[in-house]
């Protein structure tokens, strides 16, 4: 219970619309992100937020809904690596027998949305699960430090063919910088609408009921990533 209160406090501290959370660390790199939207769960505690990362993508941050991204290197044997990753996932799901996973294909690998009940991003059980599934160790560490899970909702600009990249530091200082970010975001939204972040493959593991909070995250994720639309992955 105490850990849950601490996590809620960490998320609530920075997740105010239009403001920035405290420094968190991805590996050894601190970062700040503007929060675009936030919401509470059925229990009244902070449940999630959408933030804007340093290269202009919308990021879903969730307190208890576990996302796991698996990086697979490009190459002609990408299919075999994907099959192995899915085999590892199925083995873990059979062993655990308490939850399943919504599975998606991304431009760089796979994404799992686990149906764990009230997943703890800082807990040893979730850490062991993510590690066993092949998650990036830096992402696993970030989840523990930040006290939430993360999933990118919008495509990477360079995968959409935008020649101009952006680096957004927060807080944004000065009207000129604010205007340039706003202009870039307008062009980015226009270009990125022709791409998806991920494509739904299916559901793996044990089927069981999920909470209202989980269902909200699932619906938001699939809608914003265009997971059920046949578009190029970016």
N, C-alpha and C positions, 0 to 999 in steps of 0.2 A: 504493500500500500504506500509506504514512504517513497519507494522508487517511482511509483506512478505519479505521486504528487510532484516529485522533483522534475520528472520529464515534462509534465504539464506546465510547470513553471518555466522551464527552459524554452518551450515552444511559445508560450504566451508572452514571454519577456520581449521577444523581438517581432512577433507576428502581428503587427498592426498595419492595416492597409496603408500603402504609400510610404511606409517607414522601413527601416532596416534592422535586422536582428544583430545581436552581438557577433563578434568574430567567432567563427567556427573553423575547424581545421580539416582539410582534405589532405591526408598525409601530414606534411609539415607546412602546408600553405594555408594561411588564414584567408578568409574571404568574407565579404558582406554581400547581401542580396536584398534588393527591394522586394517587399511583399505586395503582391497585386490583389490577393483575396485570401481570406481565412474563414474558418468555420469551426463551430463546436460540435461535439458528439452528443449522443442522446443523454449522456451523464452531465452535460453542461461544461465539460472540460475541453480545452483546445484539442481538436482532432486532426486538423490538416490546414494546409495553406498552399497557395501557388506563388512562387517567387520568380524573379527575373535574374538569370545567372549572368556571369561576366561576358559571355559571348552571345547574349541576346535571346536565349531560349527560355520558355516557360517551364518551370520545374515544379512537380507535385511533391509536397512534403507531407508525410502521414505519420501520426503518432503511434498507431497500433496496427496498421495494414502493411504487411510485409511485401516489398518488391525486391526482386533479386535479378540483376542483370549479369548475363554470362557473355564474356568477350570471346569470340572465335576469330582467329586470324583468317584473312582472305587467302584464297588459293583453291586449287582444283580439288583438294580433299576436304573442302569446307563441309560437304554433306556428311562425310564420315565422322568429322568432329562433332557436328550437330547431333548425329545419331548417338554418339557416345555420351554426350551431355544429357540427352533425353533419357538414355538408359540409366545414367547415374541418378537422375531425378526420380525415375520410376522405382529404383531400388530403395531410395530414401523414403518415398511415399509408402511403399509396402512395409518397410520396417517400422515407420511411425504409426501408420494406420489410423491417424486422427484428423487428417486434413488432406486437402488436395491442392492443385495449382492450375490457374488459368495460364496458358502458355502462349507466347507470342514470338514471332521472328522479327528481328531488328536488322538494320543495315550492318551492324557489327557483330551480331550473335543472336542471343535469345533473352527473353525477359519472362520471369515467373511472377505471378501475383498469387501469393500463398493464402489459403483460406484458414490460416491459424486464427484461433480465437484470442483476441487481445494480445497480439504479438508484442514482445518487449525488445526493442532494437538494441538495448544495452545488456540483455540477458545472455548467459552462456549458451542456453539451448538454441536460441535463434542464431547466435554467432556460429555455433557448430554446424547448424543446418546450412547456412549460407556458404561456409567454408567447404563443406562436403559437396555442395552443388557446383562449386567452382567459381564463386563470386570473386571479384577483384578484392584483394586484401585491403587496399586503401579504402574502398567503399565500405567494407565491413567495419573498418576502424572508424570511418566517418559516422556510421550509424550509431556506434557506441558513444562517440563524443557528442554528437549533435542531439541525440535522443530522438531521432526519427528516421524514417526511410525516405528515399528519394527516387523519383522516376521522371525522366524528361518527357514533356508533353508535346513539344513542337520540334520540327526538324532542325538539324544543324544547317546554318546558312550556306556553308561551302558545299554541302551535298546537294543543295538546290540550285547551284550554278551562280550564286551571287559572288561577284568578284571582290566586293568590298567586305572585309570582316570588320567586326567592331569589338572593342574591349570596354566594358562598362564598369567603372569604379563607383562605389557608393560611399557617401552620399554624392549625387551629381552636383557639381559646383558650377554656377554661372549660367545665365540664360542661353549663351551660345552652345554650350555643351548639351544642355537640356534639349534645345531645338534640334541639334544634330542627332541625338539619340532618338527623339520622336520621329524625325524624318526617316532614319534608318529602319525603325520599327514598322513604319507604314509600308515601306518598300518590301521589307521582309515578309510581312503578313500577306502581301499580294502575291509574292513568288512562292511562298511555302504552302499555300493552300492547295497546290497541285501535288503535294507529297504527303506520305504517311510516316509516322515515327515507327510503327510496328504493325504487324499483321497477325491477327489471331489464328493460332493453329488449332487449339481445342482445350479441353479440360482433362487433366490427368489426375488419377488417384481417387480417393474416397469422396463420394458426394455426400454433402450434409448441409443443413441449414446455415445461413449466414446472417449476421446482424444487419440492422438498418444502416449503421455506419459503414460497414464493409460494402454493402450494395451501392451506397452513394459513391464511394471511391471507385468501384468497378465501372459504374455507369459514366462517371466523369472521365476516367482514364480512357475508356474505349471511344468515347465521343471525341475528346480533344486530340487523341493520337490518330484518329481515323482508322482504328484497328480493324474494322470490318469492311473497309472500302479498298478496292483493288487499285492502289496507287503506288508509284515508285517509293521505295523506302529511303528515308533520309534521316 
